[in-house]
Amino acid sequence: MTSSFEFPLHPAPRLSDAERDRALGLLREGAAQGRLSHDTFLRRMELALAARRSDELAALTADLVTEKPWTGRLFGWVRRVSAVSQGVRRAWQTEKLPALLLPQHGAHPLRIGRDPGNGLRLTHDTVSRAHAELSLQGGQWVLRDLGSTNGTTVNGRRVTGTAVVRDGDQVSFGRMAFRLTTG
């Protein structure tokens, strides 16, 4: 009785997660650049997730790889320089912002907005009447947006619901920005 199984002399190496992630990233970039239709993108993503060998992934991304090695390094360098300049810009702006002193430990939250009854009244047009609320919860300061029209941000990220804030954070209510400080 003979076996009908054939074993290759050199089996293909197992596909690594990094290789699969690279291929998925190339497919995403190709779709974002308009080089792949939506249907083609979805089909190739399915095939990439089911792929078992590197050559299968290479076939899915062959038409998307157009960078030369030196351009990839150049774009990586530009990306890193941009990240540094953004960090420097944020640090420079943070120091220039007016300070907003976090309130002393209190049982009541600090309401922020245009309404005269708020603990912190901001009279700018982009600030809602009841814009946000700052409270101490479990030893941490929590900022909550109260459904404001122009939004509340912490360090450039919009607050949806609540966000924990700390000394030195940049917060904005509408177009009014402050740097939080404890004293």
N, C-alpha and C positions, 0 to 999 in steps of 0.2 A: 504494500500500500504506500503510495507516494503522496506527499503533501502538495497541495496546489498553491501554497503561499510562496510568494517570492519576496525575499528580503534584499533591499539595496545594499551594496557594499559599503557605501558611505551615506548614512541617513542624514537628511537635512537637519541643521541645528534648529532647536526649538526657538520660536519667536519670542523676543523679549518684550516686556511691557513698554520699555523706552522706544523700541522700534514701532510698536503699534501706536503709541502716543504721537510720535513724529508724523506717521502717515495720517492719522486723524487730524492733526494740526494742518498739514498740507492741504487736506481736503477742505477743511474749514476756510483756510485762506483762499483757496481756489473759488469756493462758492461766494465768499465776501467780495472778491475781485470781479465776479461775474464771469469767470472762466468755466464754471460748471452750472448747468441748469439745476433747478431745485430737485427734479426727479433723479437726475444723474448723481447729484450729491447724496441723496438719501440711499440710492442703490449702492453706491460705492462705500458709504459708511457701513451699511449692513455687511458687505463683503469684507471690509477691513476688520470688522469685529469678529467675523467668522474665520478669518485667515489663520492658517497654521504655520506657514512658512514665509520667510522674508521675500522670496521671489514673487509670491502672490501679492504682497503689499507693494512691491516695486512696480508691478504691472498696473496697479490701481492709481499710482501717483506719477507714472512716467511722464505724462503730458503736462504735469504741473511743476516739475522741477526744472526751473530755467536759470536759477542763480548759479553763478560761478563761485568757487570757494572764496575768492577775495571779496566779492560783493556781500556775501553772507557775513564775513568778518567786519566789513565796513558798516553794514546795517546794525550789527550787534554793538559796535563801538559807538555809533550815533545814539542808539537806544540808551546805553549806559550814561553817556554824557548828558542826554536829555533828562534822565532821572536825577542826576546830580544837580543840574541847574534848577529843576523844579523844587528839589529839597531846599536849595539855597534861597530861592524866591519865597517859598513858604516861611522859612525861618526869618527872612528879612521883613516880610509883611507882618508876621506875628509880633515882632518887636515894635512895629509902628502902630499897631492897633491900640485903641484905648482899653484900659484894663476894666474888667467887670469883676468886682470883689464878690466871691462866693459868700452868702449870708452866714451869720453865726448859727450854730446848731439851734434849730427851732422846730417846734411841733408842726408848724404850718408851712406849706410849700410857698415859694415865691412865684407869683403870677406876673407874667411879662406881656405887655401889649399897650395899645393906644388908650384904652379905657382909663379914666382918672382913678378908678378904684383899684387898679393893679398895684402891686408892691413896687414894680419897676415899670415906670411909664415911659414909653418911647413914642415920640410924636412924628415919626417918619411915615410917609404915605404908604410904604411897602410893608408896614407892620400892621397886623390885624388887631382888632380891639382886644380879643383874648387870644394871644399868639402862642405862648408856650408857658410851661410851668417847670420850675426847678425845685427839686425836693431831695432830702437826705433819706435814703432807704438802705438799711442794713450797713451803714458806714460808708456808703458810696453816694455820690451826687448823681442824680438821674434827671435828664432833661427830657420833657415830653412835649411834643407838638400838639396843640389843641385844635387841629384842623385849620391851620392858618392858610390864607390864600397864597402867599408868596413863599411859604416854606421856612423851615428851620434847618440849619446845617451845623455839623460838628466836624471840624477839620476838612471842610469841603464836601462832606458826604451828607446827603439829605436825610433827615430824621423821619422815619415812618414809624410812628409809635413812640418808643422811648430809646434813649441812648445814655450810657454811662459817660460822664464827663470828669475830667481831672484838671488839676492846676496846670496851666500852660496851654490848654486846648483852645482852638479858635472856634468861636461860635458865631452864627449870624442869624438874625431874625429879619426876614425880608432882605433888604440891602444894608442893614446896619450890622457891622461886624465888631466883635470884641475878643479880647484875650482873657480867659478866666484866670483868676489869681486868688490865692488864699490870704494874701496880706502883704 
